[in-house]
């Protein structure tokens, strides 16, 4: 796209013109360049990190909110055989605990000095978008890191650190403990089945897993190892045949995610009804601000954490 074909952001133009650093033509050129650079960074968001592709993302919280209150639920009650005119019907209900977490801003910036703008105009080329791409990527990486690990200091809940998700203790076989590398295929199948079935049993059948997340090495192991010497079917293929509604995923964040840096796997009913990655404000770029001979573009996003309303829809196992 040529500079004279670009549109420009009027807010950027007003700020640039008000500084008096450029004449009218240069101001319009710079505003168009910023519009071009910003549009490039928006395109990059399509190549998302794991959290934004694996987790249900919600932007329902207003941008101006400073805290978010949510509830974790469990069902209670029972039914019984009754007489025709019974008036003492047993009650079923939903009980929940309230949790409040803060909403934090994430910020950084990029900028161009006056000479960079004039040189680009002189050469008839676009401003280098790498600075803006780096700022955008840094936001994405921070959101991804917070989504999985949270931030205790700032009170942000993360997925891996949620204390209410039940843990399954796998059996240790031989000298390799619970690791897949030291287990036979049938023992690996047993462990994965145990994790999947735990979600079903602990929720009394309310939740049924549709995904299993595995570390890189363990996924590769079950995808390439024969399930038995008498069959050319892999462990992964066998598990898929036994659990046709479950998708097995290779998730790098599961590497060393367990206690003591051990590897972890999850089984879950992955649905926005059970949990959400709350991002009240996606990445936003503001009009440039003058800093001496440089124009700095602030970049901001707002993050509220990973909210799990139904922890019994999940289960994890460490040390695989």
N, C-alpha and C positions, 0 to 999 in steps of 0.2 A: 504493500500500500504506500503510495507517495504521500509526502507531507501535505501537499495542497488538496489531497482527496480526503484527509482525515477530518472527522468532526472534532470538536473540542468541548471540554467541560467548562461551562460558563463560570462556575465557582472558582476553578483553577485560574481562569483568565482574569477575573476580578482581582484575585490575590496578587498574581504576577504583575499586572498593570499598576496596582497601587504602590508597588515598591519603587517604581521609577527606574529600575535597573535596565529595562529594555524599552525600545521604541514600540510603536503599535504593531508593526509587522513581526518583530522578534517575539513580542508577548503572545501573539496569536500562534506563532510557530511553536513556542514552548508549551502552550496549553494543548495544542494538538499532539505534540510529542508525549506529554503525560497521559493523554487519553489513550494513545497507542500502547504505551508501557503498561498502563493499568489493565487494559483489555487483554494483554498477553498474560498477566498474572492470573486473571480470572479463568483463562483457558487451562492453566496448570492445575487448578483445583479438581479437574476431571481425573487426574492421575492421583488418586487418594492413597494415603497410608492405610494400614490394616484396620484401625479403629473405625474409620469412616466408611469402610466397605463391609465390615463384619457386624458392626453393632447398629441397631436401629437408632437413627439420628433424629432428635426432636429439637425444634426451634420454637416451641410453644411458649416458653417463658419470655415475658416482655424484656426488652433490652434494658429498661430502667430499673428492673428488680435488683435488689442487693442480696436477698436470701431466697431460698426455695424450700418449702416444706412438703414432704412427701410421706407416704405411709407404706409400711410393709404388712401384707395381709396373710391371714391363715383362716381356714374354715373350721368351724366347730359345730357340734350337734349330732343328733342321731334320729332315726325314725323307728317307729314300732308299730305293731299290729294294734288297731284300735277298735272299739265298739262302735255301733252305728251312731250313737248319740254322745260320743266322747267329747268332752270339753277341756281335756288336759293334754292337748297335743304337744309333743316335745318340740322345742324350738331349735331351728338351725340358724346360724348367724355367721357373720364374717367379723373377725377381730383383727385389729391392726395396731401397730405402734407408729407413732409419729417421729419423724426425723427432720431436722432442719440443717441445711448446709448452705454455706455462703456462695455467692457468685463472684468470680474474680475476673479481672481484665488481664489480657495478654497483650503486650505491645512491643513494637520495635519501629524502625524507620529506615528509609534510604534517601539518598539525595543526589543532586547534581550541582556543580558549581557553575558560575556564570560563564566561564570560559568553555566548559564542556558543551553548554547550550550553543554558544556562538560558533564553536568549531563544527558542531553537527549541522548547524544552519549553513555555514560556509561550504561544507562538503556536500550538502544536500542529502545527508543520511539520517537515519533514525537514531535517537538516543539509545544507548545500550540498555537493554531491558534486564540484564543479568542481576543488577542490584535489586530491582523489584522482585525478580524471581527468587533471589536468595532470601529476601524478607518474608515473602509468602511461604516459602518452603520451611523457614524457621517456625512460623506459626503452626503449620501443619504438623511438624515434628513434635512441637510442644503439646499440642492437642492430643496427638497419638500417645505420647508418653504419659500425660495426665489421665487419659482414658483408661489405660491399663493399670497404672501404678498409683494414681491419685497423688495427693500432696498433703501429708499429715500437718505440716506447719501451717498451711493455709486452709485446712479443713475441707479439702476437696476429696470426695470418695472416688476410688478407682475400682475397676472390675476385679483385679487380682487380689486386692486388699480387703474385699468385703468380708467381714467376719461372720456373716449369717449364712453364707453358702456352705452346705455340708461337705465334709471331706470323707472320702472312702479310703480306708487303709488296705493297700494291696498286700497279698501274701508274698513273703520273701522265699524264693526257691533257690537252693544251692548257695554258692558263695557270691553270687552277683546281686543278692538282695532282691529288690523289686524291679530292677531295670529290665527293659525289654531285651537288651542285648544279650543277657545271660539266661533268657527263658526260651523254652520250646514253643513252637507255634500254638499248640493247644493251650499252654499257660497264658500266652498273650491274648488269645481269644477269650479265655476265662476272665481275664482282668477287664477287658473292654466290655464284655457282657455284664460284669458286675457293676461297672460304672453306669452303664445305660439303665440297667434294671433298678439301680438305686433311686434314680429320679422318679421312676414310676411308683416304686413301693413307698418312698418317703412322702409322696404327695397323694397317696391313696388312689393313684390312677388319674388324678386331675391333670398332671403334666406328663407329656410323652416326648422324649428327646427327638429332635430332628437334625441335630448337628453334634459332631464330636470334633474337638480341636486338639491337634497333636503337634508336638515339636517337630522341627525339620527332620532330624535323624530318625525318630521313631516312625514318622509317616513314611519316610523312604524305606525303612526296614520292612514294614508290613506290606508296602506296595511292591516289593521286589522279592520277598521270601515266600517260598512254596508253603502252602498250608500243611502239606504232608508229603512224604516221599512217594506216595502212590498217586499223587495228583499234581497237575501243573497249574492249579488254581492258587493264586497268592492269598496271603492272610487277609489282605484288604478286600479282595473279591469275595472271599467267603463271608466276611463280616457284612458286606453290602447285601449279600443274598439272604443273610439271616435277619438283617434289619433294613428292609427295603425303603423305609421312610427316613433313614438317617443319612446325612451327607457328612463325609469325613473330610476335614480340611487341615491343610498344612499351615500352621500359624507360627511365625518366627518368634513372636512374643511369648510363646510357651517355653522356649528354651531358657533354662535356669530361672523359671518363674516361681519355683517351689521353695519351701523352707530350706535354708542352707545352700541355695543355688542349685537345687536339684531340678530336673525337668518335670513339667506338669501337663496333665491332660484334663479336658473338661468334656462333660456331656451336658446338653442343655436343650430346652425347648426355646429356640431363638425366635422371639416374637416381641413386637413393640408392646404387647399387652403385659409382658413380664418385666421388661427393662427398657431403658432408653439412655443414650448418650446425649445429655442436655447441653446444647450450645445456643444460648440466647441470642448471640450475634456472631454470624460468620465473619470472615476476614473482611475488614472495611478499610479503605484507603481515603485519607482526608486531603483537602487542598494543601498545596505546599506552604511551608512556613519559612520565612527568610531567616537565615543564621549567618550574618556577615555576608560573604560572597557566595554562600551556598543556599539552595532551596531544599529543605528537608520535607519529605512526605511521611507523616505519621501513619502507622498501620496498627489497627486494633482488632481484637476479637474478645468475646465474653464466654466464659466457661463455667458450668455448674456441676460437672462431675457425671459419673455413671450411676444412675438411680435404678436399683433393683427392688421392685415392689413385691415380687414373688421369688424369694431365694430358694424355695423348694423345687423350682423349675431347673435348678442347676446342681451339679455335683462335680467335684474334682478329686484327682489323685496325684500325689507327689511321688518323686523318686523313680519315675519310669525310665 
